[in-house]
Amino acid sequence: MSSIQWKFEREVPVFADTEILVIGGGPAGNAAALALDSHETPATIDISELQRRLRSEDVVLDLPR
């Protein structure tokens, strides 16, 4: 049986020290931003506020049945 091994080595420059870094957006990015704004963790944010923010950006949260 053969195996493939990968080894990656690359230095990535550090531009800033951050407490939270969000790459991308959408619901996860909004949750991270809300957590930062409210000094909470994403697990403890106000879900209704997150839903309000998402709806204001035309994110579909509920599909018609």
C-alpha positions as a printed Julia matrix, in Angstrom:
65×3 Matrix{Float64}:
   0.0    0.0    0.0
   1.4    3.4   -0.91
   0.87   6.6    0.97
   1.1   10.24   0.06
   2.6   12.71   2.47
   2.32  16.46   2.16
   4.56  18.94   3.87
   3.87  22.64   3.6
   6.25  25.25   4.88
   5.6   28.89   4.38
   6.05  31.97   6.5
   3.0   34.16   6.63
   3.62  37.77   7.65
   1.71  39.05  10.68
   0.17  42.46  10.05
  -1.69  42.94  13.31
  -2.44  41.31  16.63
  -6.19  40.9   16.95
  -8.57  39.53  19.53
 -11.06  38.4   16.87
 -10.42  37.97  13.17
 -13.36  37.39  10.85
 -12.67  36.1    7.37
 -15.75  36.19   5.23
 -19.19  37.27   6.2
 -22.65  35.87   6.2
 -24.33  34.57   9.33
 -21.1   33.45  11.03
 -19.42  36.78  10.36
 -22.46  38.64  11.63
 -22.5   36.51  14.8
 -18.81  37.24  15.4
 -19.34  40.97  14.86
 -22.34  41.01  17.2
 -20.34  39.15  19.84
 -17.56  41.7   19.57
 -19.99  44.65  19.71
 -21.76  43.27  22.78
 -18.61  42.01  24.57
 -19.92  38.44  24.55
 -19.01  35.17  22.9
 -20.81  33.9   19.79
 -22.43  31.24  22.0
 -24.04  33.85  24.29
 -25.21  36.54  21.86
 -28.84  37.63  21.6
 -30.25  35.43  18.83
 -33.15  37.81  18.08
 -30.66  40.62  17.51
 -28.63  38.4   15.18
 -31.8   37.48  13.27
 -32.74  41.18  13.03
 -29.31  42.01  11.58
 -29.49  39.13   9.11
 -33.0   40.06   7.94
 -31.86  43.66   7.42
 -29.33  42.23   4.93
 -32.07  40.21   3.17
 -30.86  36.85   4.5
 -33.68  34.31   4.26
 -34.14  32.69   7.67
 -37.53  31.06   7.23
 -38.7   29.19   4.16
 -42.42  29.04   3.37
 -43.97  25.63   3.87
